């Protein structure tokens, strides 16, 4: 009888403890913060060359059949293959009736592992004749490859175009004001853009702008122009294409 009483007492005690635990969980659960899973930022693969010479003969998948050699300014708009809506927004806005002597070209890479995207890009290129696509995977960390592709094509096919401008597909360009600026500044060493100084590298691997130390280990970046938009003279583009032959890429 005593053993049975002790057994019942232990059972009641266990039941009480379980009830207390459930009550605490219910009370404390709303105060617990749930953080979304963080995704590691993509980086330049360790086994992929960052030497500019490795990409100096990059092939083109698609090229526009345009006479940009007769244009004063050729504007290259970097875009992801999946950003069709953004490209169409530009085609229907500031690039719809650009200022005279201005040519607009969209600069793309390949979409990784999706043949249907490539088929759509080919159809888009045939319809609008304004796509320049390089044979490399389109990725934020490979923007420097895209920039080299831009310089190569500009210097080969736009020999009489005085100015090159690079911008993004989420930027609005007033082509007439741009043309006025170019005509007022005939300096052959001209570079126009938003100058960024004393920028500090970000070493957080979850940040979009993550800079691995193996790519850049200095305390500060050297001065550079924002990639949202810059304008440079033909001769400056020529210097950029020749100087980095031994340079390591960095984005």
N, C-alpha and C positions, 0 to 999 in steps of 0.2 A: 504493500500500500504506500509506504514511504517512497520507494523507488518510482512508483507511478506518479506520485505528487511532484517529485523532483523533475521527472521527465516533462510533465505538463508545464512546470515553471520555466524550464529551459526553452520549451517550445514557444511559450508566450513571450519570453524575453527576445528570442530570435525574431518573432513576428513584429514586436515593437521596434526593434532595430531596423528591420526592413522598411517599416512605415516611415521612420525618421529619415532614412536615406532617400526614399522617394520624395518626401516633402522637401528636403534640402535641394534635390535636383530640380524640382519644379520651381522652387523659389529663386534659385541661382541661375538657371538656364537663360532667362531673358537678358541678364546682365553680361553674359559672355559674348565677347565680340568675335564675329566670324569674318576672317579676312579672306578675300578671294585668292585663289592660287596664283602665285606670281610665275611669270614665264620668263625664262632666260632669254636675253637679247641675242640675236644671231651675231656671230663674229666671223671674220675672215678665217677660213679653214687653215690650220697649221701647215697642212701638206699642199696648199695651193700657192703657186708663185705670186709674189707681190712685185716682181721686177717688171717695169714698164715694157721692156723689150719682149717679154713673153706674150704681150698682147698687141704688139705693133702691127700685126698682120691679121687682126680680127676680121673675120668675114661678115658680110652683111646678108641677112636673110631676105629683107625687103628694103627697097630703096625707092624714093619718090622720083618720078620722071618730071622734074621741074627745072626751070631755067633760073636758078638762084644766082647764077654767075652774073646776071644783069641787075640784081637787087642791091641796094645800098646796105640794107641790114637783113641778115638771116637770123630768125628767132628759133631757137631749139627749145622745145617744151618737154622736159623729162616727165614720163608717165609710166604707170604700171600697165601691163597688158589688160588687167581686169577693170581699168578705169575708163571704160567707154563713155559713161555718162559725163565725166569731167571733160573728156576730149570734145564731145558733142556740144557741151556748154560753151567751150571756147570757140568752136566752129560757128556757133550761132550767136556769139557776142562779139568780143573784140577782134577775132580773126575772120569774122564774116565779111567785112569790108575794110581790110587793113589799109593803112596809108600807102600811097604809091611807093615803090622801091622797098617794100617790106615783104619777106617770105616767111611763113610759119611752118615749122616741121616738128612732128611729134617723135620723140626719141624713146625707144623701148628695147627691152631685152626679151628673152623667151620666158614663157610661163612654165615653171617646173612641173614636168610630168602630166601635162594635160593637152592632148592633141586637139581637142575641140576648141580650146582657146586659140591655138595657132591658126586653125581654120577660120575662126571668126576674125582674127587680126588680118589674115590675107584678104578676106572679103572687104574688110574696112579699108585696107590699103588700096584695093582696086577701085572702090567707090570714091574715095576722097583724094587719093594720090598725095598724101602728106605724112606717110609713115616711114620712119627710118628705124629698122630693127636690126640689132646686132646678135650674133650667134653666141650668146652667153645667158645664163639664168638671171632674170630680172630680180634684183635684191637690193635692199638698202645698203648693205655692206659692199656692194659692187658698183656703187655710184661712180667711183673713180674710173672703172673700166668704161662705163657709159660716157663719161666726160671725154675720155681719150677717143672713143668712137666718134663723138661729135666733132672733135678737132680734126681727126683724119678726114672725115667726109667733107667738112667745110673747106679745108685747104685743097682737097682734090677736085671737088665739083663746084665750088663757089669762088673761083679764082679772082673774079672781078667784084665780088661782094666786099665792101670796105669794112663792115662791122659784123661781129657775131654777138648774139645775146643768148644767154642761157637763163631759163626760168623753170617753174614747176607748173603742174596742171591745176593748182589751186590758187594761182596768182592772176590778177587782172592787169593787162598791159595797155596803156594809152599809146597806141602806135604813132599817132601824129605828134604827140609831145616827144616821144622817143626820137622820131625822125628830126625834129627841130633841134634836139640836143646834139645829135650826131653831126648835123650840118654846122653847128656853132663851134664844135670842138674837133677840128681836123687833126689834132695831135696824133701822130702815128704810134706813140707809146701810151695811148689813152686806155685806162681801165676805170670803169665807173661801177660803183656798187656800195653796199653798206659794209664799212670796214669794222671788223671785230678784233679787239685787242685784249690781251691778258685773259683769254678764256682758259679755264682750268679743265684738264681732262677728267672725265667721269669714269670711275673704276667700279661702279656698281653694275654687276653682270645682269641685273634685271632692268636696267635703264636702256631705252632705245639708243642713246648716244654713248653707250658703253665703249670705252677704249681700253682694250687689253694692254697690259704693260709691255708685252712682247712687240706690240705695234707702235706704241708711243710711251716712253718712260720719262719724259721731261716734266717739269713742274707746270709749265704753261705752254699753250700752243703759240706758234709764231702768228703775227697778224695775218688775217685772211678775210676774204669777202664772203658775205652770206650767200649761200647757194640759192636763195629765193629769187635772185635776179642780179646778173652782172652783164656789163657791156664792155667789149674789148675790140681793139682795132685788129685788122687782119695780120699785121706784122707781129703783134703780141701773141696771137694764136700760133703763129709760126715758131716763136720762141718757146712757147709751152710744149709744142709737139717735138722739138729737138732737144731741149734741156733735160726732160725726165727719162731719157733712154736708160740711164743707170739708177733711176730713182725708185725707191720702194713706195708702192701705193699705200695710201692711208685714207680712211673715211671716218 
